[in-house]
Amino acid sequence: MSYDLPVSEPVSVIRRRADFLAANRGLRVARPGFVLLAHPNGGQGRRFGITVTKKIGNAVVRNRMKRRFRELLRAQLPEAGLPDHDHVLIGREGGVERDFARLGEELAAALSRAAQGKGDPPRRRPHKHRSRRA
């Protein structure tokens, strides 16, 4: 007796800066521990990338957050990820302290919102004041 299980396509990693910048033009779904960006990639399959800035903490903290995100994405993207899209997780402050199970629930909710096309409004950039030199 053989069971034919559906074979999910492999999930690859985004490595080029241009792909990260392109993802920034896509759908944005914000959650307390992270921001999910989803952007069509022209038939290159499901891909993911992770960004954690130095504002989050030192190298130990940033690497721990990236390991947690990587594990969540590898578990959920094959089934819940958008086909032929790049998925980028941007770490937010406090995300490393969040419960791993809760992060998983938030990622599932964010992926389902992205699949429905329901993104959050784009961030407003802070207005920089010009000096009034005469």
Helices and strands as residue ranges (DSSP letters): E 12-13, H 17-23, E 27-30, E 34-40, E 47-51, H 59-80, E 85-91, H 100-115
